[in-house]
């Protein structure tokens, strides 16, 4: 095997390996039920309980969130009030828009660019960059956020957090309608 053939074979192997690492898409869950309608679920009062684990799996912080969602047609808000295990608090006000075809966008003051995502079946997946205060500095971290409707009152939510492609940790929450 000559040098060019070996290089081509190596590149093809690398491409196949990367393709094998591709994650699920929201359409993989299109046939799953119950069907998640964000405008229905995130309308009214909700409560979430969750935790953040670092990349080794160690629990770093626990939290609860009181949420109020409101929708008028295709426009919604989700007002989140966080209470962390270390006694700190935070508020995030999402401004949401249903774009049709199961697609959504969202903005918040600490979200760098609009979040974009889609729902299919019992799943919702969106990605966004969060401006996260860390030790007096602000880090822009990427979130890959998945939600799964378990029943008409419960969502399980898992978000992978990364910076510059390096996995920082995961957020895990249970969201319940009051």
C-alpha positions in Angstrom: 0.0 0.0 0.0 1.5 3.3 -1.1 1.5 6.5 1.1 -1.5 8.1 -0.7 -3.6 4.9 -0.4 -2.7 4.6 3.3 -3.6 8.3 3.9 -6.9 7.8 2.1 -7.7 4.7 4.1 -6.8 6.5 7.4 -9.1 9.4 6.5 -12.0 7.1 5.5 -11.6 5.2 8.8 -11.6 8.5 10.8 -14.7 9.6 8.9 -16.5 6.4 9.7 -15.5 6.6 13.4 -16.8 10.1 13.6 -20.1 9.1 11.9 -20.4 6.3 14.5 -20.2 9.0 17.2 -23.2 10.9 15.9 -25.8 11.3 18.5 -29.6 10.8 18.3 -31.8 13.3 16.6 -35.2 14.5 17.8 -36.8 12.6 14.9 -35.6 9.3 16.4 -38.4 9.8 19.0 -41.2 10.9 16.6 -43.2 7.7 17.3 -42.9 7.9 21.1 -45.8 8.9 23.3 -47.1 10.8 25.1 -46.6 13.6 22.6 -44.8 16.6 24.1 -46.5 20.0 23.2 -44.3 22.7 24.8 -47.2 25.2 24.7 -49.4 22.9 26.8 -46.8 21.5 29.2 -45.0 24.9 29.9 -48.2 26.7 30.6 -49.0 27.4 34.3 -46.9 26.7 37.4 -44.2 24.1 37.4 -41.5 23.0 39.8 -38.1 21.4 39.0 -35.5 19.6 41.1 -32.1 19.0 39.7 -28.3 18.7 40.1 -25.1 19.5 38.2 -22.4 16.9 38.0 -18.9 17.6 36.8 -17.3 15.6 34.0 -16.2 12.9 36.6 -19.9 12.5 37.7 -19.4 14.2 41.1 -22.4 16.2 42.2 -21.3 19.8 42.4 -24.6 21.6 43.1 -28.2 20.8 43.7 -31.1 23.2 43.0 -34.9 23.7 42.8 -36.7 25.9 40.3 -40.1 27.5 40.6 -41.4 28.2 37.0 -44.3 30.0 35.5 -45.1 29.5 31.8 -47.5 31.5 29.8 -48.3 31.3 26.1 -50.3 33.6 23.8 -50.5 31.9 20.4 -46.9 31.2 19.2 -45.2 33.4 21.8 -44.5 32.3 25.3 -42.5 33.1 28.4 -41.0 30.8 31.0 -40.1 32.6 34.2 -37.6 30.5 36.2 -36.5 31.2 39.8 -33.5 29.0 40.9 -32.6 28.2 44.5 -29.2 26.5 44.8 -27.9 24.2 47.5 -25.2 26.8 48.4 -27.9 29.4 49.2 -27.5 31.5 46.0 -30.5 32.3 43.8 -30.9 33.2 40.1 -33.7 34.2 37.8 -33.9 33.5 34.1 -36.8 34.7 31.9 -37.1 32.8 28.7 -38.9 34.4 25.7 -40.1 31.5 23.5 -41.4 31.3 20.0 -43.1 28.4 18.2 -41.9 28.5 14.6 -44.1 25.8 13.2 -43.3 22.2 12.3 -42.3 21.4 15.9 -39.4 24.0 15.8 -38.9 26.6 18.6 -36.5 29.4 19.4 -35.8 31.1 22.7 -33.9 34.0 24.2 -33.0 35.0 27.7 -30.7 37.7 29.1 -27.9 35.2 29.8 -28.3 33.3 26.5 -25.7 34.5 24.0 -27.6 33.7 20.8 -31.1 32.5 20.3 -31.7 28.9 21.4 -32.9 26.7 18.6 -34.6 23.4 18.8 -37.4 21.0 17.8 -39.9 18.7 19.3 -41.0 15.3 18.0 -43.0 12.6 19.8 -42.2 12.8 23.5 -38.9 14.6 23.0 -37.6 18.1 22.7 -34.0 19.0 21.9 -32.4 22.3 21.7 -28.9 23.9 21.8 -27.8 27.2 23.1 -24.8 29.1 24.5 -25.1 30.3 28.1 -23.1 33.2 29.6 -22.2 31.5 32.9 -20.6 33.4 35.8 -17.6 31.4 37.2 -15.3 32.8 39.9 -15.8 36.4 38.9 -15.5 35.7 35.1 -18.1 34.9 32.5 -17.7 31.7 30.5 -19.7 31.1 27.3 -20.7 27.4 27.6 -22.6 25.3 25.1 -25.6 23.4 26.3 -27.1 20.4 24.4 -30.5 20.1 26.1 -32.8 17.1 25.9 -36.3 16.9 27.4 -38.5 13.8 27.5 -42.2 13.8 28.5 -42.8 10.9 30.8 -46.5 11.6 31.5 -48.8 14.6 31.2 -47.3 16.1 34.4 -43.5 15.1 34.3 -40.5 15.8 32.1 -37.0 14.4 32.5 -34.4 16.9 31.3 -30.7 16.2 30.7 -28.2 18.8 29.4 -24.6 18.3 28.5 -22.4 21.4 29.1 -19.2 22.0 27.2 -16.7 24.7 26.4 -14.5 24.7 23.3 -15.6 21.1 22.8 -14.5 19.9 26.2 -17.3 18.3 28.3 -17.7 20.2 31.6 -20.5 18.3 33.1 -24.3 17.5 33.0 -27.5 19.0 34.4 -30.2 16.6 35.3 -33.7 17.7 36.3 -37.2 16.5 36.9 -39.8 19.1 35.9 -43.3 18.6 37.3 -46.6 20.5 36.7 -48.1 21.9 39.9 
